[in-house]
Amino acid sequence: MEFSSTFGATQAGQPVPAEADPRLQPTPGYGTLGPGSDIVTGPAQKRRRTPNARVVQLFAVAMGILVAIVTSRRPAIPAPATSRSEHTERVSAAAAGVALETLKPQKQAEALLEQAVAHSDGAVDQISSHVGRWQGKLNWDSQIATLTTAALNSSDMRVRESGIEVELAAYGLAKNPASLAYVVKTAESPDHSQKIWALWALGLMGNRGVGTEQVVNVLSAHLKDEDVDSRHWAVEGLALTGGSQTIPILLGAMHDDPSPVVREEAACGIAQSGMYTREERLSAVPQLLNYTDDSTLDAQTHGWAFQALSDITGERLGQDASAWREWFRGQGSAAREQ
């Protein structure tokens, strides 16, 4: 089941974008840093589990690019001791590497991210080795936005991390204290569209180890903001940051926030869309079990707790709190210890 089929019944209100930098191509509803900034950024797009058809489409595109790259070079004659399959793999890799270096940084990023989404061998490592050279040379546009969204929806954590790396490069955000300070300051902007961009960007930076503790503290503080949209994007940023330290914070937001939009986003981040390992998600199971029949929570939040349990564990026990507790006493405890 696609995650968005259940988590997604409610949507945060889309803010009206501020006056945009004409160099950018913003997606309606999300802000930019605006004119005059020396950090080139673009709009953050909503990350949701995308339909399988989109992944298939990206796979086809990626394979087409890879075939074009490989067939554009004449393969060398194989050495007698090398099998045909081994030779083909080596020649393909070498040809792709040579062709890649002839592309401009924007096209390199697009090609490699498409291949990473399609789970092509070596694409993630190639992104890691190239992303430092892309800093300041990428433009945030609809193609990069689509590809990073697909990457962040991948079931492979390394592909998700590649999407974050490319997004930071396309925003022009170096992974250093100066960029972090800028984004932290922007998160306090009275311009709402800039603020929510910064809350998302903080999550990107925190995930890559840039001031992670500070990022978590700043985002947690914004969970007390009066407007729902800011709290919503603070939750998104925390889920994007990932790490075991953010799980209890999201569980708290899921339980205590007065807005169903924020409670749903917290459940969504814990269950599937956040940057968490399976072990980290499983650590949330005991509290989610408590939420399934917590009398202080409404029926909608009970339902999200059940859905989160199902997505994390792969079990299909419906909305039966007793059945879930019975499962946890048996297989559930063992699963956490694996």
N, C-alpha and C positions, 0 to 999 in steps of 0.2 A: 504494500500500500504506500502510495506517495504521501509524504509527510504533510504536504499542503492540503491534502484532501480533508484533513480533520483540523489541524492547527491552521487557521486562516479564515475562520468564520467571521472574525472581526478584523478591521483594518484601521490603522492609525490615520488621522486626518493628514492630508498631504499639504505641507506649507507652500505658500506662494513663493517662488524663487526670487531672490534679490536681483538687482541689476547685474547682469552677468558680464564677465570679461569676454569681449568679442573673440578672443583667441580660442575660447572653449565652445564645446557643443553640449550644453547641459541637457540632461534628461528632465522633462517637466516634473516639477514637484520636489526637486532636490537642488540644494544651493551650491555655489562655488565661493571661493575666497574673494572673488570680485576684482575689479581693476586695481592696478597698483601693486599687487602682490608680487614678490620676487620668488614665491613658491608656486609653481604651476600646478594647479589642482583642478579637479573636476567633481562632478556629482557622485555621491555614493548611491548605488542602486540597492534596492531591497533584495536580500538573499533569501531565497526560498528553494525548497526541493523542486527541481524542474521536471517536467514530464519526460518519460523515457524517450519519446520521439525526438526531443531536442538533443539528447545525448547521442542518439543514432545519427542525427543530422551532422553534428560536430565530428563524429567518427568518420563519416563519409568525406567531409571536407578535409579533415586531417590526412586521411589516406590518399586523397587526390593530390594534396601538396607534396606528401612524401614521395609518391610515385613520380610526380613531375620532377622533383629534385634529383631522385636517383637516376631516372632515365635520361636526364640532361647530360650525363657523363658517360663516357665509354669505359666499361669495366676492363681491368687488366686481365691478362691471361693467367689462370690459376696455376700455382705451383703444383707439380705432380703429386706431392704428398698431402695436398689439401683436398678434402671432399668438396663436392659441388655445393652442398648446402652451407658448409662453413665458409667457403669462398664468397658465396652470394651475400651472406650476412656481413662479412668484413668489407666487401666492396660497397655495399649499400651504405654502411655506416660512414666509410671514408668519403664517398661521393656526397652524402648529405652534409657532412661537416664542411667540405670545401664549398659547396653551394651556399650554405648558410652564411658563411663569412662574406659572401658577395652581396648579401642583402643589407638594406638599411636597418638600423636598430628597431624601428617600428615593425617592420616586416619580420625580423628575427623573432621578436617577442610574440607576434601573432602566430607565426608558424609553430614555434616551440610550445606555446600554450595550447594550441589546437591538438598537437601531438600528445601533450601531457594529459589532456582531457580524454583522449582516445587510448590512454595507457600504452603509448609507444615506448619501447625500451629506450632508456637513456635521455628522454626528453626532460624529465625533472632535473637530472644532473646537469644537463646543458643549460637549463634556465639558471641554476645556481652559479654556474661558471660565467655566465654572460651578464647577469643582472647588474653587477657593479658597473659594467661599461655602458649600460642603458640609462644610468642616472642623468637626468636633464636632457635626454634625447628622445623621450617618448611623449606622445600626445595622448591625453585622455579623450577618447572618442567612442562612438557607439560600438565599434568592433571590439575594442579592448574591454569595454563595459560588458558586452555579451560574453566574451571569453572568460573574464575573471568571475562572472556570475556562474558560468558553467563549472569552472574549476572549484569554486567554493561549494558547489553542490555535489562534488565528486565523493564517492565512498572511500577514496584513497586519501589519507591524511596528507601525504606528501604532495599530492596534486593540489589540495587545498592550500597548503603552504606556498606552493609556486604561484597560485593565484594572488595571494597576499603580497608576495615579493613584487610581482609585476604591477599590481595596483599601486603600491608605494612608489615604485619607479615612475609610473605614469602620472601620479600626483606631484612628482618632483620632491618627495619627502625623503631626505637622507636619513639613515638610521643612526642619528646622533642626538646629543642633548639639545642642540640648538633647534632642530626641527621639532623635537618633543615640546620644548618650551613654547614654540610658536603655536602648536596645536592646542596645548593646554590653555594658552591665553585666548585662542579663538573659541574654545568651548565656553568661555564666559561672554561671548559677543552678544550684544543686544539684538543683532540680526539673527533671526531664528534659523534661517536656512544655513548660514555659516556655522551656527552652533551645532546643529545636528550633523553636519558634515564632519565637524571636529570630533564629536562623540564617536562616530564610526571610525575615523582615522586614528583615534587613540587606541581603539581595539586592534587595528592593524599593527600599530607600532608595539603595543604591549605583547602581542603574540610573537613578534620577532625579537623579543628580549630587550627592547628599548625602554628603560625605566618602568618595567612591568609593575613593580610595587606601587610606584607613583600613579601609573595609569589606573590600576585597580582602585586606589583611594579616590582619585578624581571622579571616575565613573560612579563609584558607590555614592559619593556626595551628591551627584546629580539625580540619584534615585529619590531624593527629597524635594526635587523641583516641583513647582506647583503645576506646570503644564504637563499633560499626559505625553505629548510628543517627545519632550526632552527625556522623560523617564523611560519611554519606549526605546529611544535610541541609546540611552545609557545601558539598558539591558542588552541590546544588540552588541554594543561595544564590549561588555563584559563577557558575553558568550564567545565573541570573536577572539578576545584575549585568551580565553581558555585557562587550563591549569586547575588543579584541585582546589586552589584557594578561592576560586570564583563560584564553585558549585553551591556552597552554603548561602552565598549572597543572592544567587538566582532563586534558590529555594525560598529564601525569605521574601523576595519580591513576588514570587508566585503565590505565596500565602497572604501577604499583608497589603500589597498595593490595591488601592480602591478601584483602579481601572481594569476591566476585563482585557483590554488590549495589552496592558503591561503584563498581567498574570499569564496570558496566553503566550506572549513572547518569551517569558522566562521558562515556561514549560517546554516550549519549542527548542530553545537553546540547550537546555539540559538533555533533552531526549535525542536530538538528531542534528540540528543545524549548527550548534556550537563547535568550537575547536577542542573536542575532548576525546580522549582515548576511551575504549570500552570500559576499562577499569574505573576511570573517573566517573563515567555515567552510572556504572553499577553502584558506586558509592552513594548515589542519590536515592537508590531504591527504598531503603528503610523509611526515609522521610516521606517519599511519595506514597508508600503504603499508609502512613499515618494520615495523609491528605485525602485518601479515598473515602473516608467516612468521618472526616473532621466536621463536627457540627457547626463550626464557625465559618465554614466555606460553603459557597452556593453549589448547586448541582452542576453548573457549567465547569467550575474549577475541579470538582470531583471527576468529571469526565476527562478533563485534560490530564489529571493525575493517572487515570487508567490508561489513557492513550500513551502517555510517556512511558509507563511501565511496559506496555506492549512493544513500543518501538525500541526500548533499551534492551529488553530481554529476548524479544522474538517470540514470546509466549502469547497465546490468544485465549485469555481467560475471561474476556468480556468485562463487565462492570460488577464483578462479584468480589468484594473485598475479602471475604472469608477464603475464597479459592486462591486469591493472590497470596494471602498470608500462609496458607497451607503449602503453596508452592515454595515460598521463601524459606519456610522451616526445613524444607527438604532440599530441592535442587538449587534454590536461590542462594542459600548460604555457601554452598559448594562452588557456585559460579563466581562469587565474589572472591573466593580464595584462590581461584585458578590464575 
